[in-house]
Amino acid sequence: MLWVLFGTALVGALLWLGARPITHRRVPFTRLPHFVWSLLVQMAPGGFFIADRRAGPGFLQLAMHNIGESSYTVEFGLPEIGWSSAHFDELRDALQENGFAPTVEFGEGPVARFMRVLIEGSESSVIARVTTLFEITARCLHWDPDTTFNVRFGGPIDHPRIRAGLQALKRRGA
């Protein structure tokens, strides 16, 4: 009887730990495109990643908006709050100057406004555009180029798409 209780508790603990999001610590800015790729190949619409800046307040967040046959749409979001407010308009203008189409809406509570940027295209195009957007954001917010992040994912995972990708790799002999 004691072994059954112990076994049940162990299985429950493992399931609980497996359901918790994994945080990738001390991720350099230059490695963030890898996490954009991970978002594209693993997450369903509504999935997201947040890169929390370790050197002080601030974060980068990206959400999977839509998945097409050969294209992806992701959404970058930035709140206008304490750490971003002094450079919010500068960032919006810099993004527009670089071919992005940011939209700004009124926020709630401590968030005065909220900026959204949709990026759509092929996998490589989305990764390149998001990388450029992150670089502009870091520059406008005066973040050190050597800053590191703690990155975590959340939301629904696209299990059928992951399985299809693995089967394609197996067929190619990878």
N, C-alpha and C positions, 0 to 999 in steps of 0.2 A: 504494500500500500504506500509506504514511504517513497519507494522508487517511482511509482506512478505519479505522485505529487511532484517529486523532484523533476521528473522528465517533462511533465506538463509545464512547470514553471520555467524550465530551461527553454523549451520550444517557444513559449510565450515571450520570454526575454529576447530570444534571437529574432523573432518576428518583429518585435517592437524596435529593436536596434536596426533591423534591415529597412524599416519604413522611415527612419529618420534621414533627413537629407545629409549628404556628405559635404563638408566644407573643405575646399582646397585652400590651404594656407600659404601665404607669402608668394602669391603668383605675381611675377613681374608684368609690368604693362605690356611688354612685347609678347607675352604668352596669351593675352586675352583673345586673339583671333582663334586659337585652338578651342576656347570655350564657346565662341560663336559657332564654330563648326559643330561642336557637340550638341548645342541647342538645336541646330538645323537637322541633324541626323537622328536625334533621339526623342525630341519632345513633340507632343501634339499641340494644336492650337490651345493657348492658355498657359503653356509651359513658359518658364522664364528663368533667367539667371540674374543674380545681383552680385556685383563686384564691390565690396566694401573697402574703401581706402583705409589702409592700416596706419598711415602717418597722421591722420586727423579726420575730421568729419568729411563726409562726402561719399558718394557711390555712383556707379554706373549700373543702369538696369536695362534689360532687353527682354522683350516678350515675343513669343511665336504668335503671330497674328493669323496667318493662313498658310496652307501648304497646297500647291498646285501640282500638276503632273510633272513639271520640270522647273518649277519656280517656288520661291518662298517669299513671304511677307513677314517682316519683323517690325516691332515698334519699340523705339527708344523713348524713354520717359524721364523727365527731369523736373522735380518740384522746385518752385522758388521758395526757399526757406533760408534760414540763417547762413549756412555755408555757401549757398549759391546765389543769394539775392543780389550781391554787389556786382555780379558779372552776368546775370541772367539775360539782360537785353543785348549785351556784347556778344554772348554766345548765340543768341537767336540770329543776330545780324551776320555773324561769321558763318553760321550754317547756311543762311540764305545766299551769301556771297560764294559759297562753295557748291551750289547746286542742290541743296537740300530744301525741303518745303516744310519747315516747322510750323505747327499750329499751336497757339497758346490759348488756354481757357482759364477761367477763374477757378481758383482752388477752394478748399474748405478748411476750416480750422486754422492751424498754423501755416498751411500752404496757401500763399497769396495767389499764385498762378501755377499752371502746370503746362510744360512744353511736351509735345509729342512729335515724333518724326517717324513716318513710315518709310521703309526701305524694301523694295521688291526687286526680284531678279533671280538669276541662277545662283547656285550655291557659291561659286567663286565670286560672283558680282556682289552678292550680299555681304560676304565676309570682307571684301575689299572696301565697300562703302561704309560698313559699320566700323572698320578699323580707322578709316579717315574721320568719321564722326567722333569716335573716341579720342583721337589725336587732337582734333579741334577743341573738344570739350575740355580735355586736360590742359591744353594751352590757355584757353580763356579763363579757366578757373585757377590758373597759376599753380598747378600741381607739378611737383618735381618729376622730371622724366624717369627717375629711378624709383618712383613710388611703387609699392607692392599692394596687393589686394587679397582679401579673403573672398573666394568665389563660392557661391552655393546655387543650386538649381532647385526649382519647385514646380509644382503643377503636374499635369498629366503626361505620362510617357506614351509614346506611340509604339507599342509592342509589335503590331503587325508590320510596320515599316522597318523596324529593327530586324525582325526575323527575315524579311524579304532581302534586306541588305546582306545579312549573313549568308543566306542561301546563294546569292549572286557571287559573293566572295568564294564560297565553296565550289561553285561551278567553274570559276576561273582558276581553281587550284591554289588559291591563297591560303 
